[in-house]
Amino acid sequence: MCDVLQIARSIFYYEAKEQPNEDDITELIVEIFHKNRKAYGTRKIKVKL
């Protein structure tokens, strides 16, 4: 079938991986930041996550 369609076999069997939803993560980061009086930096937020 791949020969007839002139496509690579890897394209035929390719399955797209589902991308994680970044909206949930972003909301959680903003919530942590605001709860801690906007004083937390990236290191402390990373530990909280």
Residue pairs with C-beta under 8 A, 6 or more apart in sequence:
1 12
2 8
2 9
2 12
25 49
28 49
29 45
29 49
32 40
32 45
32 48
32 49
33 40
33 45
36 44
40 48
